[in-house]
Amino acid sequence: MKQKNIKTNWDYTTLAKHYDLRADYSKKLIKKILKKIKCKENYPVADIGAGTGKLTKLLCENKMIVNSIEPNSYMRFYGEKNTKKFSNVNWSSGTGENTTLKSNSVYCTFFGSSFNTVNYKKAFTEIRRILIKKGYFCCMWNHRNLNNVHQRAIEKIIKSHLPNYNYGDRRFDYRTIIKKEKSFKNVEKITQSFSIKIDKKDFIKAWNSHGTLKRNCQNNSHFKQIIKSITNYVNFLKTDFVEVPYDNVAYLAQLR
Ligand SMILES: C[S@@+](CC[C@H](N)C(=O)[O-])C[C@H]1O[C@@H](n2cnc3c(N)ncnc32)[C@H](O)[C@@H]1O
């Protein structure tokens, strides 16, 4: 059955096509997290705001039973396609504020680069509802390492177009936000650095799926102008590939 498209403040409709060119999460970090929270094979988990399935894929590979929740039908289309070889995943339409999952049904709720898109208060209420007793919460992002020479140059380009460029919440220290939720304990941050080598053309295309950059722009032509400046910079590089270092940053907490 075709699931519905839910309109949200963060609309990924036009970003879906190139989204897969963005970096995956660190396999090493996912294993570390699953070990830390003692999440065993066949445990039911939720990947909320699952998008094109980057985190879902890794949870499936680690043999969790994955409920992938995604509001945007374009993102979900790629997500379902990318994970069709797995029998331990179920995709449905929903949001962080209203997952449609059963109460007390999930061992851990995961958010891959999507917790910054939700209304925190409503999402925490929903997380508490769907988690089992003493269940876990995990949200994560890939942060581009801004000390890298190319990332520094690209930051400069972005800031020349957008002097007040705002990363939004994705670079927050989420420990502060989670600790305010008195219902969670053992709040911690873990980080894993990694780097990818990506074809120049794909590197440029991947910038076309950057939700935070797009939201900073006044309109689509403004966004396109910045992508064009980044394209000019990348095309000028002598190599065919770009090395992009990331920090995969994750926050974990347990329901009291
Ligand atoms: C940056 S993408 C991350 C996708 C995927 N989780 C990943 O790690 O690659 C953010 C996703 O959050 C979804 N989203 C937007 N608003 C949402 C909400 N209120 N609740 C849950 N997901 C939301 C978007 O449709 C998009 O697929």
The ligand as a MOL file (V3000), in Angstrom:
LIG
                    3D

  0  0  0     0  0            999 V3000
M  V30 BEGIN CTAB
M  V30 COUNTS 27 29 0 0 0
M  V30 BEGIN ATOM
M  V30 1 C 18.8490 14.9970 6.9430 0
M  V30 2 S 17.6060 13.8380 6.5220 0 CHG=1
M  V30 3 C 18.2170 12.3820 7.3370 0
M  V30 4 C 17.7640 11.1160 6.6900 0
M  V30 5 C 18.3330 9.8250 7.2900 0
M  V30 6 N 17.8990 9.6160 8.6430 0
M  V30 7 C 19.8500 9.8020 7.2520 0
M  V30 8 O 20.4470 9.6890 8.3160 0
M  V30 9 O 20.4210 9.8970 6.1800 0 CHG=-1
M  V30 10 C 16.2850 14.3570 7.5990 0
M  V30 11 C 15.0330 13.5140 7.4370 0
M  V30 12 O 14.0760 13.8970 8.4400 0
M  V30 13 C 12.7860 13.8970 7.8580 0
M  V30 14 N 11.9050 14.7560 8.6670 0
M  V30 15 C 11.5160 16.0380 8.4580 0
M  V30 16 N 10.6770 16.4350 9.4310 0
M  V30 17 C 10.5390 15.3770 10.2860 0
M  V30 18 C 9.8100 15.1510 11.4740 0
M  V30 19 N 9.0400 16.0920 12.0170 0
M  V30 20 N 9.8990 13.9350 12.0570 0
M  V30 21 C 10.6860 12.9650 11.5370 0
M  V30 22 N 11.4000 13.1360 10.4240 0
M  V30 23 C 11.3420 14.3140 9.8040 0
M  V30 24 C 13.0270 14.3960 6.4410 0
M  V30 25 O 11.9630 14.0870 5.5760 0
M  V30 26 C 14.3420 13.7080 6.0840 0
M  V30 27 O 14.1350 12.4770 5.4880 0
M  V30 END ATOM
M  V30 BEGIN BOND
M  V30 1 1 1 2
M  V30 2 1 2 3
M  V30 3 1 2 10
M  V30 4 1 3 4
M  V30 5 1 4 5
M  V30 6 1 5 6
M  V30 7 1 5 7
M  V30 8 2 7 8
M  V30 9 1 7 9
M  V30 10 1 10 11
M  V30 11 1 11 12
M  V30 12 1 11 26
M  V30 13 1 12 13
M  V30 14 1 13 14
M  V30 15 1 13 24
M  V30 16 1 14 15
M  V30 17 1 14 23
M  V30 18 2 15 16
M  V30 19 1 16 17
M  V30 20 1 17 18
M  V30 21 2 17 23
M  V30 22 1 18 19
M  V30 23 2 18 20
M  V30 24 1 20 21
M  V30 25 2 21 22
M  V30 26 1 22 23
M  V30 27 1 24 25
M  V30 28 1 24 26
M  V30 29 1 26 27
M  V30 END BOND
M  V30 END CTAB
M  END
